[in-house]
Amino acid sequence: MTVHRMPAAEVPVSVELVRRLLGEQHPDLADLPVAVLANGWDNLVCRLGEEFLVRLPRRALAAELVAHEQRWLPELAGRLPLPVPSPVRVGRPTAHYPWGWSVVPFLPGRIAARSELDDPWSGAGALGGFLDALHAPAPSQAPANAFRGIPLAGRAEGVLTALAHVDPADRAAALRVWETAVATPAWDGPPLWLHGDLHPANILVDHGQISAVIDFGDITAGDPATDLSVAWMLFTAPQRAALRQAYGRADDATWERARGWALALSLAFLTHSADNPLMHGIGERTLRTVLA
């Protein structure tokens, strides 16, 4: 399978830049220690003291995503049963940095991709309950997303291209899963709030339990099957049943579309993970689970 590397930063981002921006805009935080926590596709994330993180976009596309978090997470956070990184401070563009940025609370835990749940059935139920609370009808002003929450057919080109590079032993089974999912009735309800990028690297585990859901940059509205695909990324079949029961409103068509979304996203992770072994591992595990 052809894989692609992480896009380059469009502007220089660094600890020094974080300190400068804090000194100019939030001087009461400027004396706290700053250390890089992650330098990902979209953001430089720095630990700020004991209580905060700074999220600094490293490309223009990511700046739009940070703006979505700043606008909508404060409205949604209060009704969600798990903590989310609702911004506590907002940074403005400056002459030496072109985009908005955020200070968010530090939420303890390790990503689920690198942590074991003490009780996966309980974890599945907790995540199902979180999605049930999140998936409320969204207003017309909710951010649009051309790749998430859409009808599955809109992912067909990327899926079929990627399937051509899948091991022939798996290709026929994957194609059957895809064709079954695409043939199911499309979502005909109102557009629902979606996380949009819910996978094991955006879920935190603390003391063996799911403790938070992070990185809402792809927040959007649409078909809830997009988010429900996480069931195939983290859980066995019996555990997925626990998530579905806790969610409480996924009919058979929605559940089948969710499996199709899990396949589509697993192929996307595998295609874009040349320098990201974490996401490559998530893609491999999800593909194996979808085909099991």
Protein Blocks (a to p, Z undefined) as FASTA:
>chain_A
ZZddddddfbdcdfklmmmmmmmmmmmlmmpccddfbdcfkbccddehjlbccdddfbfk
lmmmmmmmmmmmmmmmmmpcbdcdddfbdcdddfkbcbdcddddddedddfklcccfblm
lmmmmmmmmmmmmmpcddfkbccdfkgopafklmmmmmmmmmmmgcfklmmmmmmmmmmm
mmpccdfbdcdddehlacfklccceehiafbdehjllgccddfklmmmmmmmmbcfklmm
mmmmmnopacfklmmmmmmmmmmmmmmmmmmmmmomklmmmmmmmmmmmmZZ
